[in-house]
Amino acid sequence: MRMTILPAKERAILREYSDYIETTRSYLKRYSQFKVTIANLNDDIEAYEHAIELDIAAPISKYDSQPGGGTPELNAVEQLAAKHEKIMDMIHKNKESIRNIERILHKVDRAINELKPDDRFLIKGHFIDHRSWGDLSAEKFFTEKWARERSRKAIKEMAFMIFGNKALPEQQQLFVFYE
């Protein structure tokens, strides 16, 4: 058997192509974690909003015998405003994280829904429901090897659906299909 070493440019293209496939596989493996993260971030937002509601009472300034009010009690109002601003910033960051994660989940969901039924069964079963290849293949009367191979092909299809042309090797991007 003769081994051929690819030129650096071709290796870089294949590595980039492989990165999109690995990212897609990572999205699938972390699908349940993404859902939990969204729920937890929403809980945090709710807690932050509740903290702001409870923090409404502003201190009343006291006047001493000193001209101008004496001690700087109004700084407490400023501190409260700074605290609210910090909390609002955390709420904004959490909402941005939720939007980013939801965007990924929507892409993954749309890609899964466009797969062939057997491919969808394998992808959902293994990556989302965390079932073994043996368990899935026995249920559908596939060989475990065939199930693994089908899922690899399905992940490549999903990578294209999620990332577009940049997820295809350069050779495949040269073709233009007409109906």
C-alpha positions as CSV (number, residue, x, y, z in Angstrom):
1,M,0.0,0.0,0.0
2,R,1.4,3.4,-1.0
3,M,0.9,6.4,1.2
4,T,0.6,9.8,-0.4
5,I,1.3,13.0,1.5
6,L,-1.0,15.9,0.5
7,P,0.4,19.3,-0.2
8,A,0.1,21.9,2.7
9,K,-2.8,23.8,1.0
10,E,-4.9,20.7,0.6
11,R,-4.1,19.6,4.2
12,A,-5.3,23.0,5.4
13,I,-8.5,22.8,3.4
14,L,-9.2,19.3,4.7
15,R,-8.4,20.4,8.3
16,E,-10.9,23.4,7.9
17,Y,-13.5,21.0,6.5
18,S,-12.9,18.7,9.4
19,D,-13.3,21.6,11.8
20,Y,-16.9,22.2,10.6
21,I,-17.7,18.6,11.0
22,E,-16.2,18.5,14.5
23,T,-18.1,21.6,15.4
24,T,-21.3,20.0,14.2
25,R,-20.6,16.9,16.2
26,S,-19.8,19.1,19.3
27,Y,-23.1,20.9,18.9
28,L,-24.9,17.5,18.8
29,K,-23.1,16.2,21.9
30,R,-23.8,19.3,23.8
31,Y,-27.4,19.7,22.7
32,S,-28.9,18.8,26.1
33,Q,-26.4,21.0,27.9
34,F,-27.4,23.9,25.7
35,K,-31.0,23.5,26.7
36,V,-30.0,23.4,30.4
37,T,-27.8,26.4,30.0
38,I,-30.7,28.4,28.5
39,A,-33.0,27.4,31.4
40,N,-30.4,28.4,34.0
41,L,-29.7,31.7,32.3
42,N,-33.4,32.5,32.2
43,D,-33.6,31.6,36.0
44,D,-30.6,34.0,36.6
45,I,-32.3,36.8,34.7
46,E,-35.5,36.3,36.7
47,A,-33.5,36.4,39.9
48,Y,-31.7,39.6,38.8
49,E,-34.9,41.3,37.9
50,H,-36.4,40.3,41.2
51,A,-33.4,41.7,43.1
52,I,-33.9,45.0,41.3
53,E,-37.6,45.1,42.2
54,L,-36.7,44.5,45.9
55,D,-34.0,47.2,45.8
56,I,-36.3,50.1,44.9
57,A,-36.2,51.9,48.2
58,A,-33.8,54.8,48.1
59,P,-32.3,56.2,51.3
60,I,-33.5,59.6,52.5
61,S,-30.9,62.2,53.1
62,K,-30.4,63.4,56.6
63,Y,-29.4,66.9,57.4
64,D,-26.9,67.6,60.2
65,S,-26.0,70.8,61.7
66,Q,-23.3,71.2,59.0
67,P,-24.0,73.3,56.0
68,G,-24.9,71.3,52.8
69,G,-26.3,68.3,54.6
70,G,-23.2,67.1,56.4
71,T,-22.4,63.4,55.7
72,P,-22.7,62.1,52.1
73,E,-25.9,59.9,52.5
74,L,-26.8,60.5,48.8
75,N,-23.8,58.4,47.8
76,A,-26.0,55.4,48.8
77,V,-28.4,56.4,46.0
78,E,-25.5,56.5,43.6
79,Q,-24.3,53.1,44.9
80,L,-27.7,51.7,44.4
81,A,-27.8,53.1,40.8
82,A,-24.4,51.6,40.1
83,K,-25.5,48.2,41.5
84,H,-28.7,48.3,39.3
85,E,-26.5,49.2,36.3
86,K,-24.3,46.2,37.0
87,I,-27.3,43.9,37.3
88,M,-28.8,45.2,34.1
89,D,-25.5,44.6,32.4
90,M,-25.5,41.0,33.6
91,I,-29.1,40.6,32.4
92,H,-28.1,41.9,29.0
93,K,-25.1,39.5,28.8
94,N,-27.3,36.6,29.8
95,K,-29.9,37.5,27.2
96,E,-27.2,37.7,24.5
97,S,-25.9,34.3,25.5
98,I,-29.4,32.9,25.3
99,R,-29.8,34.3,21.8
100,N,-26.5,32.8,20.7
101,I,-27.3,29.4,22.1
102,E,-30.8,29.4,20.7
103,R,-29.5,30.4,17.3
104,I,-27.2,27.3,17.4
105,L,-30.1,25.1,18.6
106,H,-32.4,26.3,15.8
107,K,-29.7,25.6,13.2
108,V,-29.2,22.1,14.6
109,D,-32.9,21.4,14.8
110,R,-33.5,22.5,11.2
111,A,-30.6,20.4,10.0
112,I,-31.8,17.3,11.9
113,N,-35.4,17.8,10.6
114,E,-34.0,17.8,7.0
115,L,-32.2,14.5,7.4
116,K,-33.6,11.2,6.1
117,P,-35.7,9.4,8.7
118,D,-33.1,6.7,9.5
119,D,-30.3,9.3,9.7
120,R,-32.5,11.5,12.0
121,F,-33.2,8.4,14.2
122,L,-29.5,7.7,14.5
123,I,-28.4,11.3,15.2
124,K,-31.1,12.0,17.7
125,G,-30.8,8.6,19.3
126,H,-27.1,8.7,19.8
127,F,-26.2,12.3,20.3
128,I,-29.3,13.8,21.9
129,D,-30.8,10.8,23.8
130,H,-27.3,9.3,24.5
131,R,-28.1,5.8,23.4
132,S,-25.4,3.4,22.3
133,W,-24.8,2.5,18.6
134,G,-25.5,-1.1,19.4
135,D,-28.9,-0.3,21.0
136,L,-29.9,1.9,18.1
137,S,-28.8,-0.5,15.4
138,A,-30.6,-3.4,17.1
139,E,-33.8,-1.5,17.2
140,K,-33.7,-0.8,13.5
141,F,-32.0,-4.1,12.5
142,F,-28.9,-2.2,11.2
143,T,-25.4,-3.4,11.8
144,E,-23.5,-1.2,14.3
145,K,-20.9,-0.4,11.6
146,W,-23.5,0.7,9.2
147,A,-25.2,2.9,11.9
148,R,-21.8,4.6,12.6
149,E,-21.1,5.2,9.0
150,R,-24.6,6.6,8.3
151,S,-24.2,9.0,11.2
152,R,-20.8,10.2,9.9
153,K,-22.4,11.0,6.6
154,A,-25.4,12.6,8.2
155,I,-23.1,14.8,10.3
156,K,-21.3,15.9,7.1
157,E,-24.7,16.8,5.6
158,M,-25.6,18.7,8.8
159,A,-22.3,20.6,8.7
160,F,-23.2,21.8,5.2
161,M,-26.7,22.8,6.3
162,I,-25.4,24.7,9.3
163,F,-22.3,26.3,7.9
164,G,-23.1,26.4,4.1
165,N,-20.4,26.1,1.4
166,K,-17.5,26.7,3.7
167,A,-18.2,23.3,5.3
168,L,-17.6,21.6,1.9
169,P,-14.1,20.5,0.7
170,E,-12.9,22.8,-2.0
171,Q,-13.4,20.2,-4.7
172,Q,-17.1,20.0,-4.0
173,Q,-17.5,23.8,-4.1
174,L,-16.4,23.8,-7.7
175,F,-19.6,22.2,-8.9
176,V,-22.7,24.2,-9.6
177,F,-26.0,22.4,-9.7
178,Y,-28.9,23.5,-11.9
179,E,-32.4,22.2,-11.9
